């Protein structure tokens, strides 16, 4: 103890350790006495929770990682994206173009396995691989990890699963086998401003592990080849083949390579030049056991207005679904849309909020729940999507193509919607040897309904500079959903399944402006004039594509098959672009949901 002495104290943090110093001086002392105490930084609640949960094994694909170390790695990646100006990093040049024929090159005598199609990335790639192999093509899959589905279910409707049946890669009884949970009704609600309930939207919990196992069985029965634990090192495109070099040193020759390596595909990074994405959806959540009220789901729910997280403002949204692992098991997601800027919140920061907010949202105590796993992910979006083919003999598929809606996280729904179109188009391209980049780009064409969706992500993103009220986003969404409900299922259901159509959009916007005109000034401030002007262009094209598909397609389509092969291929792709770009591929289903 120091008596009648002057005492100065200071502390600072070095390498995650707090250093405390007490400096005492007295008339009898010529030098200060320094006492040092080292205390390690206290682990966050997220770290303590995640390190207490056994991790059974992480798999490929979005949402396939569960460990705390993987969370820290992803946060480090996310921080780098946010701090970048326009280019995240200088991408590795994975693809190179080599003039001439591979069959006449020095490598032609080396041992090379030959395929019609090689799919890189198996989690979603297994679906297109199975569809193409069922048409008689020799198909190989290259997967960096073990090809198996993650534990967390994919939420989808039966209508969308039946699209896989129509393609021919699934039987109806397979849907029952792969479905681990069924639930109705499904809620959309916004911070005490009102809620609506819908039936048969995202109301199936499909087990990825069971579904992918079914696909693997189908694929193997068609003599497909799966190469697991192998990453892509480089791709050399010749005039007659694309040569895939694996990191094991093994070479594969293919007429076409399908890049299904997801949002962070190295090929996509090269095509985009490492450019910073225009927006992100950040997702955190958990699957817990111990819920008592577990028969309904939330498609989208906002329990509060915009809040401050660190240096950023965020608007949190929720999704909640019964899980198939047990009657009392429930998955809850908390997500937000952000611009990738310095100061954007980390996933760990979102998880810290999640542990506080989720019990209030679900009406439970965290102490009464057994946390089975923690879920997190970052999902980039680009305004210029889908991504056209930049190289001969290479096409992007799934999340890598950017064909999923910018307001959804995960592309399984868009996969089921486009799989039939892409399977037929790719098969025709291979059969007719139309594998140049221009021909392949026709398979991922401009789609105005997808581009128009960008405005919705912008409207749902909290932005300091917009100067709107903290509850504006909830007001706007509530007004939109109530208007769609008044207009009926033909308007509401396509929107909830990420399909934008011209007629329903016009009706909804018109009704919102008539019933809530006070929202218009805030809409302009929230989204910004440049974005709004850009959206008007896509909205106009959405109407134009709708007109072309309804009135011009019936005139042209009967004569398409009489055209020369290359011209026929182009016109078939153009007719598909009109139809899918207008959202007219979506039809209301009268099929009753199977109850489990």
Order of alpha helices (4+ residues) and beta strands (2+ residues): beta-beta-beta-alpha-alpha-beta-beta-alpha-beta-beta-alpha-alpha-beta-beta-beta-beta-alpha-beta-beta-beta-beta-alpha-beta-beta-beta-beta-beta-beta-alpha-beta-beta-alpha-alpha-alpha-alpha-alpha-alpha-alpha-alpha-alpha-alpha-alpha
